[in-house]
């Protein structure tokens, strides 16, 4: 079945609306072709993989096929963080893989932030890269233990330099929000315009010789001696490798339906604020900003003086359905408006100019997966759990290396055959919806000064990596 086209205006993303690029889809694949490497997916995963492959071997013929247009998915709808955070938090990473591996992972994430900035400069991509750091606030006494645990993990890793634990007064001096009890600041990380980045990457790989087809549905993936992407318009065969880089959208392929779940995240964006409003808000550093809540929040100060506020998305839909209509009709936009005003009451009458939502991919164990099978000639990268701007680049570089026969590093546990499968329906739907509901009840109880729900421990056990 061929998927209906979705326009950038239908999505509503500010990043796409302000990317400065012509979003008219490129030509679709018509007819059969053969290349060295064929890539499914025109978002960060696919584009970074092509970029690293061509950087190492400029003579490769590479074609990318994208169902809609480059940046259609999470790459054009995210929160604008260029963050060194990994999908699993440092203390949990230490518990699972030890100090040495965790340190290597996090140092690689931090180094990739700088590399993204360097590549943008090298390729002439004006992505508003701002290496301002990451600031996480504790906005209740109940959030302080998580803050302190995270800081202690960086100490255990020997990564105290560039990591600062802030008391209430120090944190409130940086951001004049309500109920600030403390904070932690990382020097590494910053913000970026993801729409400009993804569209700029597409042009960069084309300049290096790659071909991109948009508006091209992949109906079937064939492996073996003559692997292929079978599309609605023709068959694209690959002499060396088929690489699947569709992130959450891989769940539409039968063999990958349980490897990930697509979870939605919701974002609203204010109109540009006045200088007086910014004086009252603080946040002059423009760091990636968040707090320790269970339902997740992330805030970005844009280059033109707006506040982006992202939080929980539409509830998980049965069978990993990824309805665009469910994103547009998402009831959580009012929730986000209320949360922003709760942070800064002076914004009670602020205008919001954009609102959108998108799907991200979550593995059962929260760990990304990178794999290439030389016998089947199939490779893939997925599972960034909302940390895809940097993690997708890390994983793409690893996937490119595997395809080119390079030996992976010892401290890369995400290089593996596959993630554990999610449960079958209806258990998957029931469990995920329960955890979503429980996390919301926990945050509402904390905000109201009430005791946590009786099932809080169970929800945290089920919902954390």
N, C-alpha and C positions, 0 to 999 in steps of 0.2 A: 504494500500500500504506500502510495506517495504522500508525504506530509505536506499539508497546506503551508504556503509561505506566510511568514509573520513579519510585519514591517517594524523597523526601529521605533516608529511612533507608537505602535501597539504596545511595545515593551515599556516605554516611558522612562528609560534610564537617562539620567543627566549625562552620564559618561558617553553614551552613544550620541546624544543630541549635541554635545559640545566637543566631539572628537576632531572636528575640523577636516573630516575626510568624506569623500563621496561614498555613501552607503548603498548606492545602487549595486545589486549583486553582480558579481562577475559571471561570465558565461558558465552554463552547466556543461557537464560531460555529455557529449553526443557521439556515440560510436565506441569502438574498442581501441584501447591503447596499451602499450607495454612500457614500463619504466624500471629503474633499479629498485626504487622504494616508493610504495604508496602509503599514504597516511590518511586515516579517517579522523576528521576533526580539525576545524580551523580556529580553535581557541588557543590559549597559552600552551597547553600540552603539545598539540600538534605543531604549532609554529616554532616553539623553542626546540623541539626535537629536530625539525628541519634545519633550523639555524645552526645547532651544534654539529649535525651531520655535515653540512656544507662547510662549516668552519674547518672541520678536520679533513674533509675530502671534497674539494670544490668540483670535482669531475662527476659526482653522482647526479643522476637524473631522478628528481623527486617530484611527485605530484600529490597535492593535498586535495581531498574532496570534503566539502562542508555542506550539510543538509540545508542550512539557511544562508548565513553570511558570517564572515570572520568576526568574532566577538559577540555572536548571538547569545551564547550561554553565559556561564558564570564569569567569563573573562570580561564581558561588557556590562555586568550587573553587580559587581562586588562593591565592597566598602572603600576601596582606594588605599588599602594598607599595603605597604611594601615591607612586611614584617618578618623578622627572623624567627618568629615562633613556629614550632613544629606542631603537627596535629595532636601529638601526645605531650602533656606538660612535663617539665624537667624531672620532677620527683617520680612520676610514674615511669618515665623513660629509664631512670636509674634503677628502679625496682625490676624492670623487665630485662634490661640489657647491660646494666652495669655502668660504672663511672666513665670508663675509657670510651665506650661506644657512644654514650650520651654526649660527652664532651665533643667528640668528633662530629656528630650530627649537628649540634648547635653551632659550632664554629663554622661548619660548612654553610649553614643557613645564613649566618651573619656575613660571611664572605660573599655570598651570592647577592645580598642586598647591594653591596658596593659594586659588584660586577654588573648588575642590572643598570645601575646609574652610569657605569662606564660604557656599556653597550648602547644605551640611549644616546650618549654624547657621540660615540663613534659612528652610529648609524643615522644621526641627525633626527632622532625622535624626540620631539618636544613634549615629553610626558609629565611635565611639572614635577619631576623627581625632587623631593625635599627630605634629606636625611635627618629628620628632626628627632628620631628616637621613638620609644614606646613608653607610655605612662599608664599604669593601672592603679585605680583608686579602690580603697576599701571605703564603702559608703554606709557602713554600719559596723558596730562592734563585732557582729557575727562573721563579718568578712575578713577580719584581721588575721585569724589563724591561717587561712588560705594564702594571704599575702606573705606572711612570715615564712610559711612552708616553702613557697616558691623562691623567696630570697635565700633561704637556707640551702636549697638545692643548688643554686648558682655558686654558693660558697663551697659546697662539697665538690663541685666540678672544678674549682680553682678559677672561676670566671667572675670573681668579685669586681675586677676592674671593668668599668662601664656599667655597673649595676648598683643602684643606690636605693636603700630603704629609707622612706620618708615618714616623719611623724605627721600628725594631723596638721600642724601649723605649716610645715614645709610643703605638704601636698596642696593645701588650700591656697598657699601663696602662688602656686603655679596655675591652678584652675579654681576659680571662685564659685564652685558648685555647692549645693546644699549637702549637709551630712557627710562631710569628708572626715574620715577617721585616720587616714594614713594612705600611703602609696608606695609604689616601686617604679623606678625609672630605669629603662635600658637605653644606653646611648645608641646601640645598633638599631637599625630600622628607620622607617619613615613613611611618607605618603607618596602616592603617585596617581596620575590620571590613567586608569586602566583602559579606557576607551582609546586614548591616544597611543598607549603602549601596544595594545593588541593590533590596532590598525597599522601602526608603524612597523611592527614586526612582520605583518603580512607583506608590506611593500619591501621590507628588507630581504626577506627570503626570495621574493620574486626577482629583485635585483641580482641576487646570487644564483639565479637560474631555475628556481623552483617554479612549478606551475600550480595554480590554485583554481579549482572549479567550485563554484558556489551553486546553491539551489539544486544540489545533487544528493538524492536519497540513496543510502547504501541498503540494499535489500538482503544481501547475504555475503558472508565472508567465507572464502574457500582457502584451505591450507594445503600443504604438500609441495610437490615439485613445481607446480605452476600456481602459486597462491594468487588470489584475486579478490578485489572488491567488486561485487556485482551490483550495479546501480540501475536506477530506472532508465537511464539514458544509454548505458553501455557497460562493458566490462573493462576494469582497469587491472591488468596483470602486473605482477612485480617479479623481477628476476632474483632479487635478494631478500626482500622482506615486505610484509604487510604490518603496519603499526597502527594499533587502535588507541586513539587519543581523544575519545569522546567524553571522558569523565562520567558524570552522572547519567549522561545519555547512552552510555554503554548498556544500561539496564534494558534497553529496547532490543538488544540482541539476545536470542534465547540462551546461548552458552554463558552469558554474563548477567543474567537476570538477578541472581542471588549473590553476586560478588559485592554489590553495592546496594545501598538504598539512597534514593534521591530525597534530600530534605530541603525545604524551602527556607529562605531568609528574606526578610522584608526591610525596605529602606525608604526613608523620607528625607527630603532635602529642603532646607529653608531658602528663602530669598537672601541675597547678600545683606549682611547686617551692617549697621552704621558703626563708625568709630567709637561712638559713645557706648553702644551695646557691647562692643568687644572690650572696652575698658572695664565694664562691669563683669563680663564673663571671665576675663583673664585668658589663659590658654594661649599666650602670645608665642610660645614655642612651636605650636602647631603639631605636637606629637600625635601619634596614633593613641587614641584615648578609649579606655574601657573601665569597667568595674567588675568585681567578683560576684556576679549574679548567676543563678543556675540557668536562666533562659537566654543568657548571652546578650551583651550589647557591645557595640563598637561605634565610635564617633570619629569623624574626620573633618578637619578644617580645610576647605577647598582653597585653591589659589585665588579665587575671586571672592573670598570672604563669606562663604556659606557654611552651615553646619549640616553634615550628613549624620543621620542617626539610624543605625541598623539594629534589628532585634529579631525575635522569633518570627517564623514564617507561618504559612498555611499548614494546618495539621497534615501529618503523613497520610497519603491516600492509599487505599487498598490496592494491592498488587503493584506497588511502586509506580502508580499512574503519575504522569508528569503533565497534567493539564495546564495549558497557558491561561485558560479561563479561570482556573482556581487561583492562580497568582494574581490576576487582575481584580478578582472579587474578594481577595484576602481581607478578612475582618480585622487584621492586626494594625492597620494604619492608624486607627484612633488610639490604640495602645501606645504606639510609638510617640504620637503627639503628646499624650499625657506624660510619658516618661521624660521627654525633653523638657517639658514645663516643670516637671518635678526636679530636674537637675538645676534649671535656671528659671525661676518664676517670672522673671522680667520678660520672658519670651512667650507669655500667655497669648499675646495677640499677633505673633509673628506669622507671616505668610509662608506657606509651603508651595514650591513651584513644581516639584517632581516627586513622584512616588513609584516604586517598582519593587519587584520581587524576582527571585531566581532560584534555581535548583543547584545544589552542590552534592557531591558524592561522599558517602560515609561507609568505610569498611567496617566489618563486624568487630574487629579488634582495634579500630581507629588508626591503624598503621597503613601508609600508602603501599602500593605494590608496583614494582617494575620488573618486567620479565621479557626475555626473548628466547624462543625455542628455535634453534637453528634447523632442526629436523622438519618442523612444521612451517618454519619461516614466518611465524607469527610472533609479534611482540605487543606489549601494552604497558600503559602507565595510568594509574587511577588512584583515587581515595585520599584527597587532600583535606577533607573535612573542614572546609572554610578557610584554609591557609594556602590557597593555591597560587597566589602571585609569585611567591618565592619557591614554595615546595614544588610547583610544577616545573620550574626551571631546573631545580636540583635533579628531579626525577627524569626530565627530558635529557639532560646531559648524561645521566647514567644509562638511559635506554640507548642513546646514540652510541655510547661506548660499547655496550653489549653487541649491538648490530655490527660494529666495526671490529669485533673480536678482541676488545680490550678486556683485561681481567678486572673484575670489580674490586673495590676496596674491601678490607676486612670489616670495617665498621659501618656497613650499610645493610641493616637487617630488612629494609624495605625491598631489597632485591631478592625476590622469592617467586615461586611458581604462581601462587595465588593467595588471596586473602581467604580466611574461613568464610564459608557461606552463611548468609543470614537464614533464619528459620523460614520454613514454608508458611504460606498463608493458611489459616487466619492468625496463627500465632505471632507472625511478624507484625501485623497490623495491631493486634491487641496489646502486645508488649510495648511497641513504640508509642502508641497513643497514651498508654498508661503513664509512661515516663514523661512524656510531654506535659500531660495534665498535672502530674505530681510536681514537676519542677516549677510550673506556674504557681501552684498552690504554696509551695515553699517560699517563693519570692514575694508573693502577696502577704504571707504571714510575717515574713521578716520586715517588709515595709511598714506593716501595721503594728509592729512591736509585739506580735504574738509568738507563742512557742511554735516550733516547727511541727508540721503534721506528724501524726504517729508513724506514718509509713515513709518518712523522709530517708531513713537509713536504707530501706529497701530500694527506693527510687535511685539514690546515689550509687548503690551497688550495681544496679542494672544499667544505669545511664552513663557511667564513667568508664574510661578505658582501663 
